[in-house]
């Protein structure tokens, strides 16, 4: 993909691009990062050596994966590092979830932050990436996660992260939409269409840490294809959400 080294802090731009390469597939070799960033192998080796020292990356077998520092930073968004550890361990332990793409998301004001993701075998219109942020409000309707958040919790996160979003405060419109239009939480989540083109099943994690934003585990579906048992998926997703919070 190459990088733009013009402007300030080219080393920071290179590090961010390297992290994106690793996050895209979950692991990468030095050669793959060098090729994607269009860097000489010597330059890539110097960059990656520094990132390993700073714990931005770590080695797993012969590949580079995201390091402990990023997990520690991400843990701040979900309120408990154990949630990330459990997600890594449990995401494929609940049939039939193992074949689907799952993401762990934190609602930060008007933005939905993908904290972690596990890629399934189905091709999606949009594949979430760890660290990506998407708006949850288009001025008229909310994204699937808002249909599962209480008006009080939405109000709290919108007030807390107002500066983080860098956008016009739409708190009143969002809270009103939740109160008037969001369905009451069902026994098992049902698929709702996201602006990304994916259908999403969302289950909030219960009993989050004090002050932590609403956190959800989301299952991404390419379509509401015939033969897909959304009830079974929803029940399994709810079980996973409770396991992550225990």
C-alpha positions in Angstrom: 0.0 0.0 0.0 3.0 2.3 0.5 3.0 5.3 2.9 3.3 9.1 2.6 6.5 10.2 4.3 6.0 13.8 3.6 5.1 16.1 6.5 5.9 15.7 10.1 6.8 12.6 12.0 7.4 10.1 9.2 8.5 7.4 11.7 5.1 7.7 13.4 3.4 7.3 10.0 5.5 4.2 9.2 4.8 2.6 12.6 1.0 3.3 12.2 1.1 1.8 8.7 3.0 -1.3 10.0 0.4 -1.8 12.7 -2.3 -1.7 10.1 -0.6 -4.4 8.0 -0.4 -6.6 11.1 -4.0 -5.9 12.3 -5.4 -6.6 8.8 -4.6 -10.3 9.0 -3.6 -10.8 12.6 0.0 -11.5 11.8 2.7 -10.6 9.2 6.3 -11.2 8.4 9.0 -8.6 8.1 9.1 -9.2 4.3 5.3 -8.6 4.0 5.5 -5.4 6.0 8.4 -4.2 4.0 6.6 -4.9 0.7 3.3 -3.3 1.8 5.0 -0.2 3.1 7.3 0.0 0.1 10.3 0.1 2.4 13.8 -1.3 2.0 14.3 -4.4 4.2 16.9 -2.6 6.3 14.6 0.3 7.0 11.7 -2.1 7.8 14.0 -4.1 10.1 15.0 -1.0 12.0 11.4 0.2 12.4 10.2 -3.2 13.5 13.0 -3.7 16.0 12.0 -0.4 17.7 8.3 -1.4 17.7 9.3 -4.8 19.3 11.3 -3.0 21.9 8.4 -0.7 22.7 6.0 -3.7 22.9 3.9 -2.4 20.0 4.6 -5.7 18.3 5.7 -9.1 19.5 6.8 -12.3 17.9 4.7 -15.4 17.7 6.5 -18.2 16.0 8.0 -16.7 12.8 5.4 -13.9 12.5 4.9 -10.5 14.1 1.6 -9.9 15.9 0.2 -6.9 17.8 2.0 -6.4 21.1 1.1 -6.1 24.8 1.2 -2.3 24.7 -1.8 -2.1 22.3 -3.7 -4.6 24.5 -3.1 -2.5 27.5 -4.3 0.6 25.7 -7.3 -1.2 24.3 -8.1 -2.5 27.8 -8.7 1.1 28.9 -11.6 1.3 26.5 -13.4 -1.8 27.7 -12.6 -1.2 31.4 -11.0 -4.6 32.1 -8.0 -6.3 30.4 -9.6 -9.7 31.2 -12.3 -9.0 28.7 -9.7 -8.9 25.9 -8.0 -12.0 27.1 -11.3 -13.9 27.3 -12.3 -12.7 23.9 -9.1 -14.2 22.4 -9.8 -17.5 24.2 -13.6 -17.8 23.9 -14.6 -16.3 20.5 -14.6 -19.7 18.7 -15.8 -21.8 21.6 -19.5 -21.2 21.1 -20.9 -23.1 18.1 -22.0 -21.8 15.6 -20.0 -18.6 16.1 -16.7 -20.0 15.1 -17.2 -19.5 11.4 -18.3 -15.9 11.7 -16.5 -12.6 12.1 -16.8 -11.2 15.6 -15.7 -7.8 16.9 -15.5 -6.3 20.3 -16.7 -2.7 20.2 -16.8 0.2 22.7 -19.3 3.1 22.2 -17.3 6.3 22.6 -19.8 9.1 22.2 -20.8 9.2 18.5 -18.1 6.7 17.5 -18.0 2.9 17.6 -14.5 1.8 18.3 -13.5 -1.7 17.2 -11.2 -2.8 20.0 -10.5 -6.3 18.8 -11.7 -8.6 15.9 -11.6 -12.2 14.9 -12.1 -12.9 11.2 -14.5 -15.7 10.1 -14.7 -17.5 6.8 -17.6 -15.5 5.3 -16.9 -12.6 2.8 -18.4 -9.4 4.1 -19.2 -6.1 2.5 -17.1 -4.5 5.2 -14.5 -6.2 7.4 -13.9 -4.6 10.7 -10.4 -3.9 11.8 -9.0 -3.4 15.3 -8.6 0.3 15.9 -11.2 1.4 13.3 -13.9 3.9 14.3 -17.3 4.3 12.7 -20.0 6.9 13.4 -23.2 5.5 15.0 -25.5 8.3 14.0 -26.3 9.8 10.6 -28.6 12.5 11.9 -31.8 10.4 11.5 -31.1 6.9 12.6 -28.7 4.9 14.8 -26.4 2.0 14.1 -27.3 -1.4 15.5 -25.3 -0.9 18.7 -27.6 2.0 19.6 -30.6 -0.2 19.5 -29.2 -2.1 22.4 -28.0 0.8 24.6 -30.2 2.4 27.2 -30.9 6.2 26.8 -29.1 6.8 30.1 -26.0 5.0 29.0 -25.9 6.7 25.7 -26.3 10.1 27.3 -23.4 9.3 29.7 -21.0 8.2 27.0 -22.0 11.2 24.7 -21.2 13.6 27.5 -18.0 11.9 28.4 -16.5 11.6 24.9 -17.9 14.8 23.4 -14.3 16.2 22.8 -13.0 12.8 21.6 -15.5 12.7 18.7 -14.6 16.2 17.4 -18.1 16.6 16.0 -21.2 18.7 16.6 -22.9 17.5 19.8 -25.9 15.5 18.6 -26.6 14.1 22.1 -30.3 15.2 22.2 -31.1 13.7 18.9 -29.5 10.4 19.6 -31.0 10.0 23.1 -34.4 10.9 21.7 -34.1 8.3 18.9 -33.2 5.6 21.4 -36.1 6.5 23.6 -38.6 6.6 20.7 -37.4 4.1 18.1 -34.9 1.6 19.5 -36.6 -1.8 20.2 -36.6 -3.2 23.7 -33.9 -5.7 24.2 -35.0 -9.2 23.1 -34.1 -12.5 24.7 -31.7 -13.0 21.9 -30.4 -10.3 19.5 -31.8 -10.2 15.9 -29.8 -8.9 12.9 -30.0 -5.2 12.0 -28.5 -3.6 8.9 -25.4 -1.4 9.5 -24.4 1.4 7.2 -21.3 -0.7 6.3 -23.6 -3.1 4.4 -23.2 -5.9 7.1 -26.1 -7.2 9.1 -25.1 -7.2 12.7 -26.1 -9.2 15.8 -25.1 -7.2 18.9 -25.0 -8.3 22.5 -23.9 -5.8 25.2 -21.6 -7.1 27.9 -23.4 -6.9 31.3 -21.9 -5.5 34.5 -19.2 -3.3 33.0 -16.6 -1.5 35.2 -17.6 1.8 36.7 -17.0 4.6 34.3 -16.3 2.3 31.3 -18.3 3.0 28.1 -20.9 0.5 26.8 -19.1 -2.5 25.3 -20.6 -5.0 22.9 -19.6 -8.2 21.1 -20.9 -8.0 17.5 -21.4 -10.7 14.9 -21.1 -9.5 11.3 -23.2 -11.2 8.6 -22.9 -10.7 4.9 -26.7 -11.0 4.4 -29.8 -12.4 5.9 -29.4 -15.5 3.8 -32.0 -18.2 3.9 -31.1 -21.1 6.1 -29.1 -19.0 8.6 -30.4 -19.6 12.1 -30.3 -16.1 13.6 -31.9 -17.2 16.8 -29.2 -19.8 17.4 -26.5 -17.3 16.6 -28.1 -14.7 18.9 -28.3 -17.1 21.8 -24.7 -18.2 21.4 -23.6 -14.5 21.1 -25.4 -13.6 24.3 -23.7 -16.5 26.1 -20.4 -15.3 24.8 -21.1 -11.7 26.0 -21.8 -13.0 29.5 -18.7 -15.2 29.5 -16.6 -12.2 28.6 -18.0 -10.1 31.4 -17.6 -12.9 34.1 
